[in-house]
């Protein structure tokens, strides 16, 4: 076998085993947010083989919640908020190859369990029984924001902040989790550097409109920007944007932007308390 063929096979193998990178997460709380409270954003990135929908789940033995769900490949909840104002989003730990992640012990449905069973970030952070299977979680309520980096072997690291901001993409950044990064993808690294720069350089306090602008940033091209459009029709791109604004007083507000393939873009703003009240009435009819 000649060297050219060997190099070609190596390149193809690397391409086929490269992790699918998805999602940029960022949040801010307290004194760095206009009028206090909390802002949280998830840009949901994936290959254009999914359909994104909003679903409401009524309470039976816990809290009601609604969220962003993907139908199709890698189906399930990707972001949500419950009636107590706790919002939880997730991101793939793409720095661990997908084949390895699939063979590791995992706790399915951790987002829905946290929303159903926890009223606050503080409560959610005690649910270490759910911190299993490589992923990144970001949580927020009106008082604080937090990330949970979950690695293999039951390892995890928590960073919680008040009066500050926080961000994440698809690799581990906490010092005690860095060894779990097998390969940090270019997109994850570029998006992380960019969102950190935007958050660091922006005038404070942040407003919802500022975070909306951050979520639309295309500074690093079609495949490496915070808002990705994909350099080809099959490439990973931003499929949805979830932004939760949680004030110290009054109802949370959720802005949702859905960009399903072969459909017109859809967006809406939901006043959470009104939505939950309306759903409660409908369930009694």
Secondary structure in CASP SS format (residue, H / E / C, confidence):
PFRMAT SS
TARGET T0000
AUTHOR 0000-0000-0000
METHOD secondary structure of the structure
MODEL  1
X C 1.00
X C 1.00
X H 1.00
X H 1.00
X H 1.00
X H 1.00
X H 1.00
X H 1.00
X H 1.00
X H 1.00
X H 1.00
X H 1.00
X H 1.00
X H 1.00
X H 1.00
X H 1.00
X H 1.00
X C 1.00
X C 1.00
X C 1.00
X C 1.00
X C 1.00
X C 1.00
X E 1.00
X E 1.00
X E 1.00
X E 1.00
X E 1.00
X E 1.00
X H 1.00
X H 1.00
X H 1.00
X E 1.00
X C 1.00
X C 1.00
X C 1.00
X C 1.00
X E 1.00
X E 1.00
X E 1.00
X E 1.00
X E 1.00
X E 1.00
X E 1.00
X E 1.00
X E 1.00
X C 1.00
X C 1.00
X C 1.00
X E 1.00
X E 1.00
X E 1.00
X E 1.00
X E 1.00
X E 1.00
X E 1.00
X E 1.00
X C 1.00
X C 1.00
X C 1.00
X C 1.00
X C 1.00
X C 1.00
X C 1.00
X E 1.00
X E 1.00
X E 1.00
X E 1.00
X E 1.00
X E 1.00
X E 1.00
X E 1.00
X C 1.00
X C 1.00
X C 1.00
X E 1.00
X E 1.00
X E 1.00
X E 1.00
X E 1.00
X E 1.00
X E 1.00
X C 1.00
X C 1.00
X C 1.00
X C 1.00
X E 1.00
X E 1.00
X E 1.00
X E 1.00
X E 1.00
X E 1.00
X C 1.00
X C 1.00
X C 1.00
X C 1.00
X C 1.00
X H 1.00
X H 1.00
X H 1.00
X H 1.00
X H 1.00
X C 1.00
X C 1.00
X C 1.00
X C 1.00
X C 1.00
X C 1.00
X C 1.00
X H 1.00
X H 1.00
X H 1.00
X H 1.00
X H 1.00
X H 1.00
X H 1.00
X H 1.00
X C 1.00
X C 1.00
X C 1.00
X H 1.00
X H 1.00
X H 1.00
X H 1.00
X H 1.00
X C 1.00
X C 1.00
X H 1.00
X H 1.00
X H 1.00
X C 1.00
X C 1.00
X C 1.00
X C 1.00
X E 1.00
X E 1.00
X E 1.00
X E 1.00
X E 1.00
X E 1.00
X C 1.00
X C 1.00
X C 1.00
X C 1.00
X E 1.00
X E 1.00
X E 1.00
X E 1.00
X E 1.00
X E 1.00
X C 1.00
X C 1.00
X C 1.00
X C 1.00
X C 1.00
X E 1.00
X E 1.00
X E 1.00
X E 1.00
X E 1.00
X E 1.00
X C 1.00
X C 1.00
X C 1.00
X E 1.00
X E 1.00
X E 1.00
X E 1.00
X C 1.00
X C 1.00
X C 1.00
X C 1.00
X C 1.00
X C 1.00
X H 1.00
X H 1.00
X H 1.00
X H 1.00
X H 1.00
X H 1.00
X C 1.00
X C 1.00
X C 1.00
X C 1.00
X C 1.00
X H 1.00
X H 1.00
X H 1.00
X H 1.00
X H 1.00
X H 1.00
X H 1.00
X H 1.00
X H 1.00
X H 1.00
X H 1.00
X H 1.00
X H 1.00
X H 1.00
X H 1.00
X H 1.00
X C 1.00
X C 1.00
X C 1.00
X C 1.00
X E 1.00
X C 1.00
X H 1.00
X H 1.00
X H 1.00
X H 1.00
X H 1.00
X H 1.00
X H 1.00
X H 1.00
X C 1.00
X C 1.00
X C 1.00
X C 1.00
X C 1.00
X H 1.00
X H 1.00
X H 1.00
X H 1.00
X C 1.00
X C 1.00
X C 1.00
X C 1.00
X C 1.00
X C 1.00
X C 1.00
X C 1.00
X C 1.00
X C 1.00
X C 1.00
X C 1.00
X E 1.00
X E 1.00
X E 1.00
X E 1.00
X E 1.00
X E 1.00
X E 1.00
X E 1.00
X E 1.00
X E 1.00
X C 1.00
X C 1.00
X C 1.00
X C 1.00
X C 1.00
X C 1.00
X E 1.00
X E 1.00
X E 1.00
X E 1.00
X E 1.00
X E 1.00
X C 1.00
X C 1.00
X C 1.00
X C 1.00
X C 1.00
X C 1.00
X C 1.00
X E 1.00
X E 1.00
X E 1.00
X E 1.00
X E 1.00
X E 1.00
X H 1.00
X H 1.00
X H 1.00
X H 1.00
X H 1.00
X H 1.00
X H 1.00
X H 1.00
X H 1.00
X H 1.00
X H 1.00
X H 1.00
X H 1.00
X C 1.00
END
